Amino acid sequence: MQVKSRHHLRSDVVSDIETAVADRLGVTLEGDAYERVEFEESDWEVVLVDGSPEIAYFDEEPFLTVRGANVYEPSQRIVTVDAGAVSFVSDGADVMRPGITEADELIEPDDLVLIAEESHGKILAVGRARVDGDDMAGSEGKVVDSLHHVGDDLYSFSG
């Protein structure tokens, strides 16, 4: 991905990002330098925390990237999938009910969520919930739209 612009963020913007991420995911960002990066031929906007792409904007909403989520280990808005779903989710597939083993019951439709694998708890993707967390597990239907996943251009971006 070709960088279009890159600039340091003011302290009030950093504070807003830190608050949003803490409220949504229960994590405290730890960084000294925050830079916003925009790309030439992509809608991605990324915030580098000390040079690492840990935050991205999804529909103007700051949220952890897959890399960021695996650094900070969030405690909220997590949807866990079984081993059978891992390869599909890692390739960018939307999440289907049969693959879900657990979901944060506080998730509401349209919330950004993190998709974790069951055995080690590693984050595989970021998605947008279609249903409430307590309605995610079941026998059929798509419940999370994939927005960013392991191996996509954003994941591969190194800052």
N, C-alpha and C positions, 0 to 999 in steps of 0.2 A: 504494500500500500504506500502510495506516494503522499508525503506530508505536505499539506497546503499551508498551514500556519501552526505556530507553536508559541505560546506565551505563558508567562508566570501569572498565577492567579492572586488577586488581592486577598487580604486576610478575611474580609467579610464574606467573600465567595467561598473560601476554604471552610470557614465556620459553618456556612449553610450546607455544604457538602457533608462535612463531618456530622452535623446534626441529623441530616436526612438518612445517612447510612446507619447511624446509631439507632435512630427510631425504627427503621425498617428491619434491621438485621441484628441488632444487639451487639454491635462491634464498635470498638474505638480505633479509628485510624491513627497510625503513628508515622508521621512524616514531617520532614523539615521543609521540603520544596515540593510545590504542587504546580504542574504545568498542564494547560489544556492544549490538546492536539486535535486539529481538524485535518481531514484527508481530501485529496483531489477528487477521486472518483468513488466516494463512499459517503454514506450518511453517518458513519461512525464518528462520534466525538468522544475522545478519551482523556482522562485525567491521569497524568503520570504522578505517582507518589514516590518521591526520591528516585525518579527515573524508571519506575516499573509501572506498566499499564494496569492499575488496580481498580479504577473506576471508569465506567462508561455511561453515557447518557442514552437512555431508552425512552423515546417520546418525551424528551426534555426532563427526564427524571434520573438523577444520579443513583447508580447502583453498582455493586461490586461486579467486576468481571469474573470469569472462571478463575483466572490466576489470583485475583484479589481475594476471592472467597476461600481459596485453598491456603492463603497466607493467614487470614484473620479468623477462620473457622466460625462462621456465624451460627447463632442459636435460634433464629426465627426465619419464617418463610421458606422452610426447606421441605421438599418433596423427595422421598426416597424411593428408588426403583430397584427391582430385583436384578440378578445377574443376567437374565434373559433379555432385559431391556437395555443393558449398558451399551452394546455395540450400536444399536439404533440411535439412542440419545447422543452418543459420541459422534455420530455421523450427521447430526442435525435434525433427526426426526422429531416430530411432535410427540408428546407423552400421552400414552393411552392408559386407561384405567387398569387393565389386567397386569401391567408391569409395576404398579405402585404398591409398595408394602406399607408405607406410612406417609402422612402429610400433616403439616402444622394445621391444627384446627382453626387457627385465627386467620388463615388465608381466605381472602374474598375474591370474587370474580374481578378480573382486570389487574390484580396485584402482580407485581414482578416477584418471581420465585426463583430459588436455586434448586437444581436437580442434582441429588447426590446418589452415589451408588451404595448399595446396602452393606457390602462386606467391610469396606474401610472408611466409608463416609466421605470419600473424595467428591468434590463438586465436578460435574461433567458438563453442565449447561445452565444457562439463564433462560427463563421463559416467562410467559404471561398466562396467568391462571384463567381458565374459562369458567370454573365452578368453585364453590366453597371448599376449603380444605377437608372438612368432614364428609364431603361427597366425592372425593377423588378416587378412592379405591373402589373396585367393582369389577364387573365382568365385561363391559364394553364401552366404547366411546373415547373420544379425544378430550383430554382435560387440561393440557398445557400446550400452548404454542411456543415452539422453540425460537429464540431470538439470537442466541450466541452459544457456541459450543466448542469443546476441545477440538483443536485442529482447524478452526475457521481462520479467516484473515485477521480478525481481531486478536484471537488467541496467539497467532504466529507473530504479531507485531511486537517488536522488542524495545521500542522506545528510542 
